[in-house]
């Protein structure tokens, strides 16, 4: 960062004071929490994470130093919640990714559905995109998720967002662009599923296993140094 855009010492000091204030608020929220999922604690946590991240960035930009602490989840954490304290409505946004790994199985399942429905019209099951339309039109999304292998699909990443609203939208209001304008600051909670989390866990386990290798190698060296000739027989009279 150039000197022209470096934060001032006063800005760094202000960011540090903001962290202190956020710490106090977080402790106060924890002390008066009303349950395990108290929204006040959740909001205070996000505010503390944001304040700490800002301070860390300014400290590094100004002094080339970093903080000794890390708040888990700050890289992917949602911004501080600014929605209504008592939401009167909510929206559940779901994305699930799939790969079509067995097209013939997909086509066969769609043809079975058309045969049962006895629809003499379009015969959509003859193409992959048509078969997808048939299956997702016949089965609920949750059933597709639980039976995806039967339909020749392989699961990818998925996410579920619960967003709060002041009031429910009018019927048909958002149908034209259903996913436009989602406000991350109104997300009450989110749940993510991805194989990347499994990879991270495997890496951690590999690191732990790696720590044991020097000890195992030492044991092997000790065993190799002890030949049969070096072992004296025990005297039965002793």
C-alpha positions in Angstrom: 0.0 0.0 0.0 1.4 3.4 -0.9 2.0 6.1 1.7 -0.8 8.2 0.1 -3.5 5.8 1.1 -2.0 4.4 4.3 -4.3 4.7 7.4 -3.3 7.2 10.0 -2.2 6.4 13.5 -5.5 7.9 14.7 -7.5 5.6 12.5 -5.7 2.5 13.8 -6.3 3.7 17.4 -10.0 4.3 16.6 -10.2 0.7 15.2 -8.6 -0.6 18.4 -11.1 1.3 20.5 -13.9 -0.2 18.4 -12.6 -3.7 19.2 -12.6 -2.9 22.9 -16.2 -1.6 22.6 -17.3 -4.7 20.6 -15.7 -7.0 23.3 -17.6 -5.3 26.0 -20.9 -5.6 24.0 -20.2 -9.3 23.3 -19.5 -10.1 26.9 -22.7 -8.2 28.0 -24.7 -10.1 25.4 -23.3 -13.4 26.6 -24.0 -12.6 30.3 -27.7 -11.8 29.5 -28.3 -14.5 26.9 -31.7 -16.0 26.9 -30.8 -19.4 25.3 -28.3 -21.3 23.2 -29.3 -19.5 20.0 -29.7 -16.0 21.4 -29.8 -13.6 18.4 -28.2 -10.9 20.6 -25.1 -13.0 21.1 -25.0 -13.8 17.4 -25.2 -10.2 16.4 -22.6 -9.2 19.0 -20.3 -12.0 17.7 -20.6 -10.7 14.2 -19.9 -7.1 15.3 -16.8 -8.3 17.2 -15.6 -10.2 14.2 -16.0 -7.3 11.9 -14.3 -4.9 14.3 -11.4 -7.2 14.8 -10.9 -7.8 11.1 -10.9 -4.0 10.4 -8.4 -3.4 13.2 -6.2 -6.2 11.9 -6.2 -4.8 8.4 -5.4 -1.3 9.5 -2.7 -2.4 11.9 -1.0 -4.3 9.0 -1.4 -1.5 6.5 0.1 1.1 8.9 2.6 -0.9 10.9 3.1 -4.2 9.0 1.9 -6.0 12.1 -0.9 -8.5 12.8 -3.0 -9.4 15.8 -2.3 -12.6 17.7 -5.9 -13.7 17.8 -8.2 -15.1 15.1 -12.0 -15.3 15.3 -13.2 -18.5 13.5 -15.3 -18.0 10.4 -14.5 -14.4 9.7 -13.5 -15.1 6.1 -16.9 -16.5 5.2 -19.0 -14.9 8.0 -22.1 -13.0 7.1 -22.1 -9.2 7.7 -23.8 -8.0 10.9 -27.5 -8.6 10.9 -29.5 -5.4 10.4 -33.0 -7.0 9.8 -36.0 -6.6 12.1 -35.7 -7.7 15.7 -39.0 -9.7 15.4 -39.4 -10.7 11.8 -43.0 -11.0 10.6 -42.0 -13.0 7.5 -39.1 -15.0 6.2 -37.7 -16.4 2.9 -35.8 -19.7 2.6 -33.3 -19.6 -0.3 -31.8 -22.9 -1.4 -29.2 -23.8 -3.9 -28.1 -27.4 -4.7 -25.7 -28.3 -7.4 -25.6 -31.6 -9.2 -23.6 -33.2 -11.9 -25.3 -35.5 -14.5 -23.0 -38.6 -14.2 -25.3 -41.3 -15.6 -27.5 -39.7 -18.4 -29.0 -43.1 -19.3 -30.2 -43.6 -15.8 -31.7 -40.1 -15.8 -33.5 -40.7 -19.1 -34.8 -44.1 -18.0 -36.3 -42.6 -14.8 -38.0 -39.8 -16.7 -39.4 -42.3 -19.2 -40.9 -44.3 -16.3 -42.6 -41.2 -15.0 -44.0 -40.4 -18.4 -45.2 -44.0 -18.8 -47.1 -43.8 -15.5 -48.6 -40.5 -16.3 -49.6 -41.8 -19.7 -49.0 -38.4 -21.3 -49.2 -38.8 -25.0 -47.9 -35.3 -25.6 -44.4 -34.1 -25.8 -42.2 -37.1 -24.8 -39.8 -34.8 -23.1 -37.8 -37.7 -21.6 -35.9 -38.2 -24.9 -33.3 -35.5 -24.0 -31.3 -34.8 -20.9 -32.7 -31.3 -20.3 -36.2 -32.7 -21.0 -35.7 -35.5 -18.6 -34.6 -33.1 -15.9 -37.8 -31.1 -16.4 -39.9 -34.3 -16.1 -38.2 -35.4 -12.9 -38.1 -32.0 -11.1 -41.7 -31.5 -12.2 -42.7 -34.9 -10.7 -40.7 -35.0 -7.4 -40.1 -32.4 -4.7 -36.6 -30.9 -4.5 -35.9 -32.6 -1.2 -36.9 -36.0 -2.6 -34.5 -35.4 -5.5 -31.8 -34.6 -3.0 -32.4 -37.8 -1.0 -32.6 -40.0 -4.2 -30.2 -38.3 -6.5 -28.2 -41.5 -7.2 -31.3 -43.1 -8.5 -31.6 -40.3 -11.0 -28.0 -40.5 -12.2 -27.0 -37.4 -10.4 -24.0 -36.6 -8.2 -24.3 -34.0 -5.4 -22.2 -30.9 -5.5 -22.1 -27.9 -3.1 -25.3 -26.8 -1.5 -26.4 -23.9 0.7 -29.6 -22.8 2.6 -30.2 -19.2 3.6 -32.9 -18.1 6.0 -33.7 -14.4 5.5 -35.9 -12.1 7.6 -38.5 -9.6 6.3 -40.7 -7.0 7.8 -43.7 -8.4 5.9 -44.5 -11.1 3.4 -44.4 -10.0 -0.3 -47.5 -9.8 -2.4 -48.4 -13.0 -4.4 -46.4 -13.0 -7.6 -44.3 -10.0 -6.6 -40.9 -11.6 -7.0 -41.6 -14.5 -9.4 -39.9 -12.8 -12.4 -36.6 -12.4 -10.6 -36.8 -14.6 -7.5 -33.2 -14.4 -6.4 -32.4 -10.7 -7.1 -31.7 -8.3 -4.4 -31.0 -10.7 -1.5 -29.7 -8.6 1.4 -26.9 -10.5 3.2 -27.5 -8.3 6.3 -31.0 -9.9 6.6 -29.7 -13.5 6.7 -30.7 -14.9 10.0 -28.7 -18.1 9.5 -27.1 -20.2 6.7 -26.1 -23.8 6.3 -23.4 -24.9 3.8 -22.5 -28.4 2.5 -19.3 -28.9 0.4 -16.7 -31.5 0.0 -14.1 -28.8 0.5 -14.9 -29.1 4.3 -14.1 -32.8 4.1 -10.8 -32.0 2.4 -9.9 -29.6 5.1 -10.7 -32.2 7.8 -8.6 -34.8 5.9 -5.7 -32.3 5.7 -5.9 -31.7 9.5 -5.9 -35.5 10.1 -2.9 -36.0 7.8 -1.0 -33.3 9.7 -1.7 -35.0 13.0 -0.6 -38.4 11.5 2.5 -36.7 10.2 3.5 -35.6 13.7 3.8 -39.3 14.7 6.2 -40.3 11.9 9.5 -39.2 13.7 8.6 -41.3 16.7 7.8 -44.3 14.5 11.1 -43.9 12.6 13.0 -43.7 16.0 11.4 -47.0 17.1 12.4 -48.7 13.8 16.0 -47.4 14.2 16.2 -48.8 17.8 14.9 -52.2 16.6 17.4 -52.4 13.8 20.3 -51.6 16.2 19.4 -54.5 18.4 20.7 -57.7 16.8 20.0 -61.2 18.1 23.7 -61.4 19.2 23.3 -58.4 21.4 20.6 -60.1 23.5 22.0 -62.1 26.4 20.0 -65.2 27.5 18.3 -65.0 30.9 19.9 -67.1 33.7 17.1 -69.3 35.1 18.9 -69.5 38.5 18.7 -65.7 39.0 
